[in-house]
Amino acid sequence: MKIGLFYGSTTCYTEMAAEKIQTQLNTLFDAPVVEMFNIKDTPLVEMLNFDWLILGISTWDFGELQEDWESHWSDVEALDLTGKTVSIFGLGDQVGYTEWFQDAVGMLHDLVVAQGAEPIGYWPNTEDYEFEGSKALTEDKSHFVGLALDDESQYEKTDERIASWCEQLLSEIEA
Ligand SMILES: Cc1cc2nc3c(=O)[nH]c(=O)nc-3n(C[C@H](O)[C@H](O)[C@H](O)COP(=O)(O)O)c2cc1C
Protein backbone atom coordinates (compact mmCIF):
# COMPACT_ATOMS: atom_id res chain seq x y z
CA MET A 1 0.00 0.00 0.00
CA LYS A 2 1.34 3.42 -1.00
CA ILE A 3 -0.56 6.62 -0.25
CA GLY A 4 0.32 10.00 -1.79
CA LEU A 5 -0.61 12.92 0.44
CA PHE A 6 -0.58 16.20 -1.53
CA TYR A 7 -1.31 19.46 0.28
CA GLY A 8 -1.23 23.21 -0.20
CA SER A 9 -0.83 25.41 2.87
CA THR A 10 -0.36 29.17 3.19
CA THR A 11 0.29 29.57 6.92
CA CYS A 12 1.25 25.96 7.74
CA TYR A 13 -1.97 24.75 9.41
CA THR A 14 -2.81 22.31 6.63
CA GLU A 15 0.82 21.21 6.66
CA MET A 16 0.67 20.45 10.39
CA ALA A 17 -2.53 18.45 9.91
CA ALA A 18 -0.91 16.59 6.99
CA GLU A 19 1.98 15.55 9.23
CA LYS A 20 -0.44 14.28 11.87
CA ILE A 21 -2.41 12.30 9.28
CA GLN A 22 0.82 10.82 7.92
CA THR A 23 1.93 9.74 11.41
CA GLN A 24 -1.50 8.31 12.23
CA LEU A 25 -1.81 6.25 9.04
CA ASN A 26 1.77 5.00 9.22
CA THR A 27 0.99 3.82 12.76
CA LEU A 28 -2.28 2.16 11.74
CA PHE A 29 -0.62 0.36 8.81
CA ASP A 30 2.52 -0.29 10.89
CA ALA A 31 4.59 0.78 7.86
CA PRO A 32 5.69 4.06 6.21
CA VAL A 33 2.81 4.02 3.72
CA VAL A 34 2.24 7.79 3.38
CA GLU A 35 4.49 9.92 1.16
CA MET A 36 3.88 13.63 1.65
CA PHE A 37 4.23 16.40 -0.96
CA ASN A 38 3.79 20.16 -0.74
CA ILE A 39 2.18 21.05 -4.08
CA LYS A 40 4.18 24.28 -4.15
CA ASP A 41 7.26 22.15 -4.89
CA THR A 42 5.82 19.03 -6.54
CA PRO A 43 4.16 18.80 -9.98
CA LEU A 44 0.65 17.42 -9.57
CA VAL A 45 1.24 14.84 -12.31
CA GLU A 46 3.09 12.93 -9.54
CA MET A 47 -0.38 12.07 -8.24
CA LEU A 48 -0.57 9.48 -10.99
CA ASN A 49 2.06 7.37 -9.16
CA PHE A 50 -0.44 6.53 -6.41
CA ASP A 51 -3.68 4.54 -6.33
CA TRP A 52 -4.81 6.26 -3.12
CA LEU A 53 -4.51 10.02 -2.78
CA ILE A 54 -5.09 12.16 0.27
CA LEU A 55 -5.47 15.84 -0.62
CA GLY A 56 -5.18 18.72 1.87
CA ILE A 57 -6.51 22.21 1.15
CA SER A 58 -7.45 25.33 3.12
CA THR A 59 -10.11 27.90 2.17
CA TRP A 60 -9.13 31.56 1.81
CA ASP A 61 -10.63 34.96 0.96
CA PHE A 62 -14.37 34.25 1.33
CA GLY A 63 -14.68 30.83 -0.25
CA GLU A 64 -11.60 30.75 -2.47
CA LEU A 65 -8.99 28.05 -3.01
CA GLN A 66 -5.66 28.04 -1.17
CA GLU A 67 -3.21 29.85 -3.46
CA ASP A 68 -1.05 26.87 -4.55
CA TRP A 69 -4.13 24.81 -5.43
CA GLU A 70 -5.51 27.80 -7.29
CA SER A 71 -2.38 28.21 -9.41
CA HIS A 72 -2.21 24.46 -10.21
CA TRP A 73 -5.96 23.91 -10.75
CA SER A 74 -5.63 23.42 -14.50
CA ASP A 75 -2.94 20.75 -13.87
CA VAL A 76 -5.56 18.68 -12.04
CA GLU A 77 -8.04 19.30 -14.85
CA ALA A 78 -5.52 17.64 -17.18
CA LEU A 79 -5.23 14.44 -15.09
CA ASP A 80 -7.19 11.23 -15.62
CA LEU A 81 -7.92 10.04 -12.08
CA THR A 82 -10.01 7.03 -13.11
CA GLY A 83 -9.36 4.15 -10.72
CA LYS A 84 -7.86 6.39 -8.02
CA THR A 85 -9.28 6.55 -4.52
CA VAL A 86 -9.25 10.09 -3.12
CA SER A 87 -9.76 11.38 0.43
CA ILE A 88 -9.79 15.11 1.18
CA PHE A 89 -9.18 17.10 4.35
CA GLY A 90 -9.52 20.84 4.78
CA LEU A 91 -8.67 23.66 7.13
CA GLY A 92 -11.12 26.52 7.63
CA ASP A 93 -12.59 28.95 10.15
CA GLN A 94 -16.28 28.46 10.98
CA VAL A 95 -16.47 31.63 13.11
CA GLY A 96 -14.56 34.18 11.03
CA TYR A 97 -15.79 32.91 7.64
CA THR A 98 -19.04 31.22 8.59
CA GLU A 99 -20.75 31.60 5.18
CA TRP A 100 -17.84 30.00 3.32
CA PHE A 101 -16.71 27.31 5.78
CA GLN A 102 -14.45 24.80 4.00
CA ASP A 103 -15.70 25.80 0.54
CA ALA A 104 -12.37 24.78 -1.06
CA VAL A 105 -12.88 21.17 0.09
CA GLY A 106 -16.13 21.04 -1.86
CA MET A 107 -14.52 22.57 -4.94
CA LEU A 108 -11.58 20.14 -4.89
CA HIS A 109 -13.93 17.21 -4.30
CA ASP A 110 -16.07 18.14 -7.30
CA LEU A 111 -12.99 18.52 -9.49
CA VAL A 112 -11.39 15.16 -8.64
CA VAL A 113 -14.72 13.36 -9.00
CA ALA A 114 -15.15 14.98 -12.43
CA GLN A 115 -11.67 13.68 -13.30
CA GLY A 116 -12.80 10.12 -12.47
CA ALA A 117 -11.68 9.62 -8.85
CA GLU A 118 -13.63 7.58 -6.30
CA PRO A 119 -14.02 9.58 -3.06
CA ILE A 120 -13.85 8.03 0.42
CA GLY A 121 -13.70 9.60 3.87
CA TYR A 122 -16.89 11.66 3.93
CA TRP A 123 -17.09 13.11 7.43
CA PRO A 124 -20.39 12.59 9.27
CA ASN A 125 -20.11 14.83 12.33
CA THR A 126 -21.57 18.06 10.86
CA GLU A 127 -23.50 18.83 14.07
CA ASP A 128 -20.17 19.28 15.82
CA TYR A 129 -19.66 22.61 13.99
CA GLU A 130 -21.54 25.92 13.80
CA PHE A 131 -21.54 27.72 10.47
CA GLU A 132 -23.91 29.42 8.03
CA GLY A 133 -22.90 27.81 4.76
CA SER A 134 -20.43 25.47 3.11
CA LYS A 135 -19.79 24.10 -0.37
CA ALA A 136 -18.19 21.09 1.32
CA LEU A 137 -21.51 19.49 2.36
CA THR A 138 -23.15 16.56 0.62
CA GLU A 139 -26.48 17.33 -1.05
CA ASP A 140 -28.48 16.06 1.94
CA LYS A 141 -26.15 18.05 4.26
CA SER A 142 -25.50 14.97 6.41
CA HIS A 143 -21.75 14.85 5.69
CA PHE A 144 -18.80 16.97 4.70
CA VAL A 145 -17.18 15.51 1.57
CA GLY A 146 -13.93 15.30 3.52
CA LEU A 147 -12.51 15.86 6.99
CA ALA A 148 -13.22 19.42 8.19
CA LEU A 149 -10.63 20.83 10.60
CA ASP A 150 -10.78 24.24 12.27
CA ASP A 151 -7.64 25.19 14.14
CA GLU A 152 -8.95 28.73 14.73
CA SER A 153 -11.96 27.91 16.91
CA GLN A 154 -11.82 24.14 17.59
CA TYR A 155 -8.10 23.43 17.81
CA GLU A 156 -8.66 21.11 20.76
CA LYS A 157 -10.73 18.77 18.55
CA THR A 158 -8.19 18.42 15.74
CA ASP A 159 -6.19 15.48 17.05
CA GLU A 160 -9.22 13.34 17.91
CA ARG A 161 -10.87 14.19 14.57
CA ILE A 162 -7.74 13.12 12.69
CA ALA A 163 -7.48 9.89 14.68
CA SER A 164 -11.12 9.05 14.08
CA TRP A 165 -10.97 9.96 10.35
CA CYS A 166 -7.90 7.78 9.82
CA GLU A 167 -9.71 4.83 11.45
CA GLN A 168 -12.67 5.54 9.16
CA LEU A 169 -10.41 5.60 6.08
CA LEU A 170 -8.87 2.30 7.08
CA SER A 171 -12.27 0.63 7.43
CA GLU A 172 -13.49 2.10 4.11
CA ILE A 173 -10.37 1.04 2.21
CA GLU A 174 -10.59 -2.47 3.63
CA ALA A 175 -14.32 -2.80 2.84
C1 LIG B 1 -7.78 36.35 5.02
C2 LIG B 1 -8.34 35.00 5.38
C3 LIG B 1 -9.43 34.50 4.69
C4 LIG B 1 -10.00 33.26 5.06
N1 LIG B 1 -11.13 32.80 4.39
C5 LIG B 1 -11.72 31.65 4.81
C6 LIG B 1 -12.92 31.19 4.19
O1 LIG B 1 -13.47 31.81 3.29
N2 LIG B 1 -13.47 30.02 4.65
C7 LIG B 1 -12.90 29.29 5.66
O2 LIG B 1 -13.43 28.24 6.03
N3 LIG B 1 -11.74 29.70 6.26
C8 LIG B 1 -11.14 30.86 5.85
N4 LIG B 1 -9.97 31.28 6.45
C9 LIG B 1 -9.36 30.45 7.50
C10 LIG B 1 -8.19 29.62 6.99
O3 LIG B 1 -8.63 28.60 6.13
C11 LIG B 1 -7.47 29.00 8.18
O4 LIG B 1 -6.76 30.03 8.82
C12 LIG B 1 -6.56 27.86 7.84
O5 LIG B 1 -6.11 27.27 9.03
C13 LIG B 1 -5.37 28.24 6.99
O6 LIG B 1 -4.66 27.07 6.64
P1 LIG B 1 -3.24 27.12 5.90
O7 LIG B 1 -2.32 27.88 6.80
O8 LIG B 1 -2.83 25.70 5.78
O9 LIG B 1 -3.43 27.78 4.58
C14 LIG B 1 -9.41 32.51 6.10
C15 LIG B 1 -8.29 33.02 6.78
C16 LIG B 1 -7.77 34.25 6.44
C17 LIG B 1 -6.58 34.76 7.22
The ligand as an SDF file (V2000), in Angstrom:
LIG
                    3D

 31 33  0  0  0  0  0  0  0  0999 V2000
   -7.7830   36.3530    5.0180 C   0  0  0  0  0  0  0  0  0  0  0  0
   -8.3430   34.9960    5.3820 C   0  0  0  0  0  0  0  0  0  0  0  0
   -9.4320   34.5020    4.6950 C   0  0  0  0  0  0  0  0  0  0  0  0
  -10.0030   33.2550    5.0550 C   0  0  0  0  0  0  0  0  0  0  0  0
  -11.1280   32.8000    4.3950 N   0  0  0  0  0  0  0  0  0  0  0  0
  -11.7180   31.6520    4.8100 C   0  0  0  0  0  0  0  0  0  0  0  0
  -12.9190   31.1880    4.1930 C   0  0  0  0  0  0  0  0  0  0  0  0
  -13.4720   31.8070    3.2920 O   0  0  0  0  0  0  0  0  0  0  0  0
  -13.4680   30.0200    4.6460 N   0  0  0  0  0  0  0  0  0  0  0  0
  -12.8990   29.2900    5.6580 C   0  0  0  0  0  0  0  0  0  0  0  0
  -13.4310   28.2380    6.0310 O   0  0  0  0  0  0  0  0  0  0  0  0
  -11.7350   29.7000    6.2560 N   0  0  0  0  0  0  0  0  0  0  0  0
  -11.1360   30.8570    5.8510 C   0  0  0  0  0  0  0  0  0  0  0  0
   -9.9730   31.2780    6.4460 N   0  0  0  0  0  0  0  0  0  0  0  0
   -9.3650   30.4530    7.5010 C   0  0  0  0  0  0  0  0  0  0  0  0
   -8.1870   29.6210    6.9870 C   0  0  0  0  0  0  0  0  0  0  0  0
   -8.6340   28.6010    6.1250 O   0  0  0  0  0  0  0  0  0  0  0  0
   -7.4670   29.0040    8.1830 C   0  0  0  0  0  0  0  0  0  0  0  0
   -6.7610   30.0310    8.8220 O   0  0  0  0  0  0  0  0  0  0  0  0
   -6.5590   27.8570    7.8430 C   0  0  0  0  0  0  0  0  0  0  0  0
   -6.1070   27.2710    9.0340 O   0  0  0  0  0  0  0  0  0  0  0  0
   -5.3710   28.2440    6.9880 C   0  0  0  0  0  0  0  0  0  0  0  0
   -4.6650   27.0720    6.6450 O   0  0  0  0  0  0  0  0  0  0  0  0
   -3.2440   27.1240    5.9050 P   0  0  0  0  0  0  0  0  0  0  0  0
   -2.3190   27.8790    6.7990 O   0  0  0  0  0  0  0  0  0  0  0  0
   -2.8310   25.7040    5.7830 O   0  0  0  0  0  0  0  0  0  0  0  0
   -3.4330   27.7850    4.5820 O   0  0  0  0  0  0  0  0  0  0  0  0
   -9.4130   32.5050    6.1030 C   0  0  0  0  0  0  0  0  0  0  0  0
   -8.2920   33.0220    6.7770 C   0  0  0  0  0  0  0  0  0  0  0  0
   -7.7720   34.2540    6.4440 C   0  0  0  0  0  0  0  0  0  0  0  0
   -6.5760   34.7570    7.2160 C   0  0  0  0  0  0  0  0  0  0  0  0
  1  2  1  0
  2  3  1  0
  2 30  2  0
  3  4  2  0
  4  5  1  0
  4 28  1  0
  5  6  2  0
  6  7  1  0
  6 13  1  0
  7  8  2  0
  7  9  1  0
  9 10  1  0
 10 11  2  0
 10 12  1  0
 12 13  2  0
 13 14  1  0
 14 15  1  0
 14 28  1  0
 15 16  1  0
 16 17  1  0
 16 18  1  0
 18 19  1  0
 18 20  1  0
 20 21  1  0
 20 22  1  0
 22 23  1  0
 23 24  1  0
 24 25  2  0
 24 26  1  0
 24 27  1  0
 28 29  2  0
 29 30  1  0
 30 31  1  0
M  END
$$$$
